[in-house]
Amino acid sequence: MDESGDRIFKALAKIQPNLLDVLGKFQEVELQDVEIELDELELFLPQIAASAARAVAETVAERPTELLREVFAPPPVKYNTQIIEVKLGATKTEGGSRD
C-alpha cells in the first residue's frame, strides 16, 4: 500500500475501528450526499468484465425481421347525452358569406 492509501486506512481506523470489516461484508455500498475530490483516478477493469460485455452485446445484436401482427379494436364508447348540431356562420340569404 502506498503512503496515501496508508493514510486513508489510518484515518478510517480512527473514525470507526471496525468500519472496513463492516464494509467487507457487503457486495455493494451506496453513498448519499458525498463529494469526492480527486487529482487522479485510476480504474482497474478485469478482463472478465470485457468478455461479459461482449457476450451481452452479441445477444442484443439480433434485430427483429418483422413487426408483430395485432388487430386493433377500439373500445365501444357510450355517450350519455345526444350530440347537438351547431350552425356556424350565416348563409347569403341570412346576410352572411356562407353558401
VEXLUMZA-234061 format. One record per atom (N, C-alpha, C): residue number from 1; atom name; residue in three letters; y, z, x. Coordinates in steps of 0.2 Angstrom, whole numbers, plus 5000, padded with zeros to 4 digits. Example, Ala and Ser with C-alpha at 12.3 -4.5 7.8 and 13.67 -1.06 7.14 Angstrom:
% VEXLUMZA-234061
   n atom res   yy   zz   xx
   1    N ALA 4972 5039 5066
   1   CA ALA 4978 5039 5062
   1    C ALA 4984 5039 5066
   2    N SER 4989 5035 5064
   2   CA SER 4995 5036 5068
   2    C SER 5000 5039 5064
This chain:
% VEXLUMZA-234061
   n atom res   yy   zz   xx
   1    N MET 4994 5000 5004
   1   CA MET 5000 5000 5000
   1    C MET 5006 5000 5005
   2    N ASP 5011 4996 5003
   2   CA ASP 5017 4996 5007
   2    C ASP 5022 5002 5006
   3    N GLU 5027 5002 5009
   3   CA GLU 5032 5008 5008
   3    C GLU 5035 5008 5001
   4    N SER 5037 5003 4998
   4   CA SER 5040 5003 4992
   4    C SER 5035 5005 4986
   5    N GLY 5029 5003 4987
   5   CA GLY 5023 5005 4982
   5    C GLY 5022 5012 4983
   6    N ASP 5022 5014 4989
   6   CA ASP 5020 5021 4990
   6    C ASP 5026 5026 4987
   7    N ARG 5032 5024 4988
   7   CA ARG 5037 5027 4985
   7    C ARG 5037 5028 4977
   8    N ILE 5035 5022 4974
   8   CA ILE 5034 5022 4967
   8    C ILE 5028 5027 4965
   9    N PHE 5023 5026 4969
   9   CA PHE 5017 5031 4967
   9    C PHE 5019 5038 4967
  10    N LYS 5023 5040 4973
  10   CA LYS 5025 5047 4973
  10    C LYS 5030 5049 4968
  11    N ALA 5034 5044 4966
  11   CA ALA 5039 5046 4960
  11    C ALA 5035 5047 4954
  12    N LEU 5030 5043 4952
  12   CA LEU 5027 5043 4946
  12    C LEU 5023 5050 4946
  13    N ALA 5020 5052 4952
  13   CA ALA 5016 5058 4953
  13    C ALA 5021 5064 4951
  14    N LYS 5027 5064 4953
  14   CA LYS 5032 5069 4952
  14    C LYS 5034 5070 4944
  15    N ILE 5034 5064 4941
  15   CA ILE 5036 5064 4934
  15    C ILE 5030 5066 4930
  16    N GLN 5025 5064 4931
  16   CA GLN 5019 5066 4927
  16    C GLN 5013 5065 4932
  17    N PRO 5010 5071 4934
  17   CA PRO 5005 5071 4939
  17    C PRO 4999 5066 4937
  18    N ASN 4997 5066 4931
  18   CA ASN 4991 5063 4929
  18    C ASN 4993 5056 4925
  19    N LEU 4999 5054 4926
  19   CA LEU 5001 5048 4922
  19    C LEU 4996 5042 4924
  20    N LEU 4995 5041 4930
  20   CA LEU 4991 5035 4932
  20    C LEU 4984 5035 4930
  21    N ASP 4981 5041 4929
  21   CA ASP 4974 5042 4926
  21    C ASP 4974 5041 4919
  22    N VAL 4980 5043 4916
  22   CA VAL 4980 5042 4908
  22    C VAL 4981 5034 4907
  23    N LEU 4985 5031 4911
  23   CA LEU 4986 5024 4910
  23    C LEU 4980 5020 4912
  24    N GLY 4976 5022 4917
  24   CA GLY 4970 5019 4919
  24    C GLY 4965 5018 4913
  25    N LYS 4965 5022 4908
  25   CA LYS 4960 5022 4903
  25    C LYS 4961 5017 4898
  26    N PHE 4967 5014 4898
  26   CA PHE 4969 5008 4893
  26    C PHE 4969 5001 4896
  27    N GLN 4967 4996 4892
  27   CA GLN 4967 4990 4895
  27    C GLN 4974 4987 4895
  28    N GLU 4978 4989 4890
  28   CA GLU 4985 4986 4889
  28    C GLU 4990 4992 4887
  29    N VAL 4996 4991 4890
  29   CA VAL 5001 4996 4889
  29    C VAL 5007 4992 4886
  30    N GLU 5010 4994 4881
  30   CA GLU 5016 4991 4878
  30    C GLU 5022 4996 4879
  31    N LEU 5027 4993 4882
  31   CA LEU 5033 4997 4884
  31    C LEU 5039 4995 4879
  32    N GLN 5043 5000 4876
  32   CA GLN 5048 4998 4872
  32    C GLN 5055 5001 4875
  33    N ASP 5060 4997 4874
  33   CA ASP 5067 4999 4877
  33    C ASP 5066 5000 4884
  34    N VAL 5064 4996 4888
  34   CA VAL 5063 4996 4895
  34    C VAL 5067 4991 4899
  35    N GLU 5070 4992 4904
  35   CA GLU 5074 4987 4908
  35    C GLU 5071 4988 4915
  36    N ILE 5069 4982 4918
  36   CA ILE 5067 4982 4924
  36    C ILE 5071 4977 4929
  37    N GLU 5074 4980 4934
  37   CA GLU 5077 4976 4939
  37    C GLU 5073 4974 4945
  38    N LEU 5073 4968 4947
  38   CA LEU 5068 4966 4952
  38    C LEU 5072 4961 4957
  39    N ASP 5071 4962 4963
  39   CA ASP 5074 4957 4968
  39    C ASP 5069 4951 4969
  40    N GLU 5062 4953 4969
  40   CA GLU 5057 4948 4970
  40    C GLU 5051 4950 4965
  41    N LEU 5048 4945 4962
  41   CA LEU 5042 4946 4958
  41    C LEU 5037 4942 4960
  42    N GLU 5031 4945 4962
  42   CA GLU 5025 4941 4964
  42    C GLU 5020 4942 4959
  43    N LEU 5017 4936 4956
  43   CA LEU 5012 4937 4951
  43    C LEU 5005 4934 4954
  44    N PHE 5000 4938 4953
  44   CA PHE 4993 4936 4955
  44    C PHE 4989 4934 4949
  45    N LEU 4987 4927 4949
  45   CA LEU 4983 4925 4943
  45    C LEU 4977 4923 4946
  46    N PRO 4971 4926 4944
  46   CA PRO 4965 4924 4947
  46    C PRO 4962 4917 4944
  47    N GLN 4958 4914 4948
  47   CA GLN 4955 4908 4946
  47    C GLN 4952 4908 4939
  48    N ILE 4949 4913 4937
  48   CA ILE 4946 4914 4931
  48    C ILE 4950 4912 4925
  49    N ALA 4957 4914 4926
  49   CA ALA 4961 4913 4920
  49    C ALA 4963 4905 4920
  50    N ALA 4963 4902 4926
  50   CA ALA 4965 4895 4926
  50    C ALA 4959 4891 4922
  51    N SER 4953 4893 4924
  51   CA SER 4947 4889 4921
  51    C SER 4946 4891 4914
  52    N ALA 4948 4897 4911
  52   CA ALA 4948 4898 4904
  52    C ALA 4953 4894 4901
  53    N ALA 4959 4894 4904
  53   CA ALA 4964 4890 4901
  53    C ALA 4962 4882 4900
  54    N ARG 4959 4880 4905
  54   CA ARG 4957 4873 4904
  54    C ARG 4952 4872 4899
  55    N ALA 4947 4877 4898
  55   CA ALA 4942 4876 4893
  55    C ALA 4945 4877 4886
  56    N VAL 4950 4881 4885
  56   CA VAL 4954 4881 4879
  56    C VAL 4957 4874 4877
  57    N ALA 4961 4872 4882
  57   CA ALA 4964 4865 4882
  57    C ALA 4960 4860 4880
  58    N GLU 4953 4860 4882
  58   CA GLU 4949 4854 4881
  58    C GLU 4947 4855 4873
  59    N THR 4946 4861 4871
  59   CA THR 4944 4861 4864
  59    C THR 4949 4860 4859
  60    N VAL 4956 4861 4861
  60   CA VAL 4961 4859 4857
  60    C VAL 4963 4852 4857
  61    N ALA 4961 4848 4862
  61   CA ALA 4962 4841 4863
  61    C ALA 4959 4837 4858
  62    N GLU 4954 4839 4854
  62   CA GLU 4951 4835 4849
  62    C GLU 4956 4834 4843
  63    N ARG 4958 4828 4841
  63   CA ARG 4963 4827 4836
  63    C ARG 4959 4824 4830
  64    N PRO 4962 4826 4824
  64   CA PRO 4958 4823 4818
  64    C PRO 4959 4816 4817
  65    N THR 4954 4812 4815
  65   CA THR 4954 4805 4814
  65    C THR 4957 4803 4807
  66    N GLU 4957 4807 4802
  66   CA GLU 4959 4805 4796
  66    C GLU 4962 4811 4792
  67    N LEU 4966 4810 4787
  67   CA LEU 4969 4816 4783
  67    C LEU 4964 4818 4778
  68    N LEU 4964 4824 4776
  68   CA LEU 4960 4827 4771
  68    C LEU 4961 4824 4764
  69    N ARG 4956 4822 4760
  69   CA ARG 4957 4819 4754
  69    C ARG 4957 4825 4749
  70    N GLU 4963 4825 4745
  70   CA GLU 4964 4830 4740
  70    C GLU 4967 4827 4734
  71    N VAL 4965 4829 4728
  71   CA VAL 4968 4827 4722
  71    C VAL 4973 4832 4720
  72    N PHE 4979 4830 4718
  72   CA PHE 4984 4835 4716
  72    C PHE 4985 4834 4708
  73    N ALA 4984 4840 4705
  73   CA ALA 4985 4841 4698
  73    C ALA 4990 4846 4697
  74    N PRO 4996 4843 4694
  74   CA PRO 5002 4848 4693
  74    C PRO 5000 4853 4688
  75    N PRO 5002 4859 4688
  75   CA PRO 5000 4864 4683
  75    C PRO 5004 4862 4677
  76    N PRO 5001 4864 4671
  76   CA PRO 5004 4862 4664
  76    C PRO 5010 4867 4664
  77    N VAL 5015 4864 4661
  77   CA VAL 5022 4868 4660
  77    C VAL 5023 4868 4653
  78    N LYS 5024 4874 4650
  78   CA LYS 5025 4875 4643
  78    C LYS 5033 4878 4643
  79    N TYR 5037 4874 4639
  79   CA TYR 5044 4876 4638
  79    C TYR 5045 4880 4632
  80    N ASN 5049 4885 4633
  80   CA ASN 5050 4890 4627
  80    C ASN 5055 4887 4622
  81    N THR 5059 4883 4624
  81   CA THR 5064 4880 4620
  81    C THR 5064 4872 4620
  82    N GLN 5067 4869 4615
  82   CA GLN 5067 4862 4615
  82    C GLN 5073 4860 4619
  83    N ILE 5072 4854 4622
  83   CA ILE 5077 4851 4627
  83    C ILE 5082 4848 4622
  84    N ILE 5089 4849 4623
  84   CA ILE 5094 4846 4619
  84    C ILE 5097 4840 4623
  85    N GLU 5098 4835 4619
  85   CA GLU 5101 4829 4622
  85    C GLU 5109 4830 4622
  86    N VAL 5112 4828 4627
  86   CA VAL 5120 4829 4628
  86    C VAL 5122 4822 4629
  87    N LYS 5127 4820 4625
  87   CA LYS 5131 4813 4627
  87    C LYS 5136 4814 4631
  88    N LEU 5136 4810 4637
  88   CA LEU 5141 4811 4642
  88    C LEU 5146 4805 4641
  89    N GLY 5152 4806 4641
  89   CA GLY 5157 4801 4640
  89    C GLY 5158 4798 4633
  90    N ALA 5163 4794 4632
  90   CA ALA 5164 4791 4625
  90    C ALA 5163 4784 4626
  91    N THR 5160 4781 4621
  91   CA THR 5159 4773 4621
  91    C THR 5166 4770 4620
  92    N LYS 5166 4763 4620
  92   CA LYS 5173 4760 4620
  92    C LYS 5176 4761 4613
  93    N THR 5172 4761 4608
  93   CA THR 5174 4762 4601
  93    C THR 5177 4769 4600
  94    N GLU 5175 4774 4604
  94   CA GLU 5177 4780 4604
  94    C GLU 5183 4782 4608
  95    N GLY 5185 4776 4612
  95   CA GLY 5191 4777 4616
  95    C GLY 5189 4778 4624
  96    N GLY 5183 4777 4625
  96   CA GLY 5180 4779 4632
  96    C GLY 5179 4772 4636
  97    N SER 5176 4773 4641
  97   CA SER 5174 4767 4645
  97    C SER 5166 4765 4645
  98    N ARG 5162 4769 4642
  98   CA ARG 5155 4768 4642
  98    C ARG 5154 4763 4636
  99    N ASP 5149 4758 4638
  99   CA ASP 5146 4753 4633
  99    C ASP 5142 4756 4628
